[in-house]
């Protein structure tokens, strides 16, 4: 897949061109938030409403995957809001499109005409909190409850015709040929013991996912990046939190149990992990059943999450114009985390 470089000045121009497709009252205040998988801008309209504008980097993600993500969010946000879980809601363009396509001329990108996809989302309030920084067991309990509500909604969701998302099976997580990250050969970044460990985790993960099967109770539409950084706890009432969940860029078909792995990896960084884990799983089970014997798979799946992010980092390295990431150091960190998570299963 061809990769394209878009300079910061070009991104600013694209943002303003994209916003002209929406019926937002002016004046508009637009500020960049991050440039990584895509370019995200905060937009404050003249009436004070806040939005997030995403400019999807050409070659980074298929447009039909993004459209399916937006369709899902549009279809389920009201059901989740009723359970005190807020997700970003796509704002249609003036012609009703959820995903806007812009064709940039050669002078805008320096590499010939290129198509850029854009979308506008409602803003999710709140801020990231972490254990020791405002997130205790009550908040972690609510995170578990929120993820279970996402899974419950997914279980009951009937996709419309033409709905296409990636399938996050072991092949997608661990092989360059099937990875949605367009990573290229992971052997360019891993060798020796690390490569052998990566392949061992891939085999163990494939065995677990095969055991789980693809029945509706085990397999469905997952967030696939449910981490503390994508959750915004908002205290709305005494002793309770509402939860905002954002960044559905990697959503797809997968195993619900695997969807617990990213946040479990986050929580395992803290000394009172067992208390946090208990709170999270209790909150999850208030909404949706989770067999106790499945917990034994979590250390391997947590390791699988870190290993799969090696492919994400490798794919990012192939896309010029993203925020700088020290790919070698990042992959070394991920493999250290793989070892740490596997060790949790041997305790």
C-alpha positions, -999 to 999 in steps of 0.1 A, spaced: 0 0 0 15 34 -10 24 57 19 21 95 17 37 123 36 15 152 46 33 182 61 18 200 91 9 230 69 -10 207 46 -28 191 75 -40 226 87 -53 233 52 -70 199 50 -86 205 84 -102 238 73 -113 223 39 -129 194 57 -147 216 82 -163 234 53 -183 202 47 -201 205 80 -227 229 92 -209 242 123 -216 278 134 -185 300 132 -161 313 141 -143 280 144 -113 275 167 -92 246 154 -61 232 173 -41 200 166 -42 174 193 -19 146 179 -5 132 147 0 95 150 -23 69 135 -42 99 121 -42 137 126 -67 147 153 -78 183 158 -100 199 185 -127 220 170 -146 246 191 -176 261 172 -191 295 176 -218 282 198 -193 267 222 -197 230 211 -166 209 209 -157 183 184 -128 161 173 -119 162 136 -99 132 124 -79 133 92 -70 97 83 -35 93 70 -35 78 35 -25 42 35 -29 38 73 -65 24 74 -91 13 49 -119 38 45 -146 11 47 -132 1 81 -135 37 93 -171 40 79 -181 8 97 -167 22 129 -187 54 125 -218 35 116 -215 14 147 -210 45 170 -240 63 154 -262 32 159 -253 24 195 -244 57 213 -279 62 227 -281 27 241 -247 32 258 -256 66 271 -286 51 289 -260 30 308 -238 60 316 -212 51 290 -204 79 266 -188 73 232 -180 98 204 -209 102 180 -202 110 143 -215 143 131 -229 140 95 -217 164 69 -242 187 53 -250 161 27 -254 133 53 -220 116 49 -203 102 80 -170 100 62 -159 128 39 -135 122 11 -112 150 -1 -89 148 -31 -58 168 -27 -40 183 -57 -3 176 -62 8 209 -47 -9 201 -14 12 170 -7 41 170 -31 35 135 -43 7 137 -68 -31 137 -61 -41 118 -30 -74 110 -14 -78 119 23 -107 107 45 -121 128 73 -147 126 100 -161 147 127 -170 134 162 -186 148 193 -163 156 221 -160 131 250 -157 150 283 -135 140 312 -99 132 315 -76 102 318 -71 90 354 -47 64 367 -43 45 399 -26 68 424 -38 98 403 -76 99 410 -86 64 399 -93 40 427 -111 7 429 -145 23 425 -134 39 393 -118 7 380 -151 -11 389 -169 13 366 -143 7 338 -152 -30 339 -189 -22 339 -184 1 308 -165 -25 288 -191 -51 296 -218 -27 284 -199 -22 251 -198 -60 247 -234 -64 256 -244 -38 230 -221 -55 205 -237 -89 211 -271 -74 202 -259 -54 172 -270 -63 137 -246 -47 112 -261 -32 81 -252 -44 46 -217 -34 35 -204 -33 71 -167 -42 70 -142 -44 99 -109 -63 104 -109 -96 123 -85 -95 151 -75 -132 152 -40 -145 158 -30 -140 122 -39 -103 123 -22 -99 156 11 -116 147 17 -118 110 26 -90 86 6 -106 58 -27 -103 77 -20 -74 100 -43 -43 94 -12 -23 105 6 -28 72 37 -36 93 60 -53 69 82 -82 82 86 -81 120 120 -98 115 133 -63 106 129 -54 143 130 -87 162 156 -114 162 170 -141 184 153 -147 218 128 -119 212 117 -133 179 114 -168 194 93 -153 223 71 -134 199 64 -166 179 57 -185 212 32 -160 223 16 -162 188 12 -199 192 -2 -198 227 -26 -170 217 -39 -190 187 -45 -220 209 -65 -199 234 -86 -182 208 -93 -216 192 -104 -229 226 -127 -199 231 -144 -205 197 -165 -181 178 -199 -185 194 -218 -153 200 -210 -154 238 -172 -153 230 -167 -135 197 -181 -102 184 -173 -66 178 -146 -54 202 -130 -21 209 -94 -36 207 -77 -6 224 -96 -3 257 -67 12 277 -67 38 305 -56 64 280 -89 59 260 -112 60 291 -124 92 307 -140 87 341 -163 115 350 -177 117 385 -214 124 381 -229 113 415 -215 104 449 -193 73 449 -199 66 412 -185 75 378 -198 79 343 -173 66 318 -164 81 284 -147 57 259 -130 70 228 -106 60 201 -124 32 183 -98 33 155 -89 -4 160 -123 -18 166 -131 -50 148 -143 -86 151 -125 -105 179 -128 -123 212 -144 -104 241 -119 -119 265 -90 -104 245 -106 -70 248 -99 -71 286 -62 -76 279 -51 -40 271 -65 -24 303 -54 -54 324 -19 -47 311 -22 -11 323 -35 -20 357 -8 -47 362 18 -19 364 6 -11 399 15 -28 432 -21 -34 441 -29 -50 408 -49 -79 424 -73 -54 440 -77 -35 408 -82 -67 388 -108 -79 412 -126 -45 410 -125 -45 372 -138 -80 368 -165 -75 394 -178 -45 375 -177 -65 343 -196 -94 358 -224 -71 371 -233 -66 335 -221 -97 316 -211 -132 326 -174 -141 327 -164 -176 337 -137 -176 365 -117 -203 346 -112 -179 317 -91 -156 340 -62 -180 336 -59 -170 300 -54 -133 308 -16 -132 313 -10 -147 279 -36 -124 263 -20 -94 280 14 -105 266 -3 -110 232 -15 -74 233 21 -61 239 35 -84 212 9 -73 187 18 -37 193 52 -45 179 35 -48 145 17 -15 152 50 2 158 65 -14 127 36 -2 106 40 33 120 76 33 111 66 27 75 43 58 74 62 91 71 49 122 86 36 107 119 48 119 153 83 106 160 84 72 176 117 54 184 105 21 169 135 1 182 131 13 218 93 9 217 95 -27 205 121 -35 231 97 -21 258 69 -42 244 89 -73 245 99 -66 281 62 -62 289 56 -96 272 80 -112 296 64 -94 326 29 -104 317 38 -140 311 55 -141 345 21 -131 361 7 -164 349 35 -183 367 28 -169 401 
